[in-house]
Amino acid sequence: MAAVWSEPYFDAGGGEINMVTYAAPVVKDGVIIGVLTADFGPLATAP
């Protein structure tokens, strides 16, 4: 199983922002024992 990026989505009821999620399997001795996820929102830009 490979790591994947989600399609962009709107986080309604949470941060109320557009986001994407990165998910990667955690593997030990060839067995998936968990999933690591990270959510990313828009980056701030300088004026």
PyMOL commands that set and color helices and strands:
alter all, ss='L'
color gray80, all
select strands_A, chain A and resi 4-5+9-10+18-28+31-40
alter strands_A, ss='S'
color yellow, strands_A
deselect
rebuild
show_as cartoon
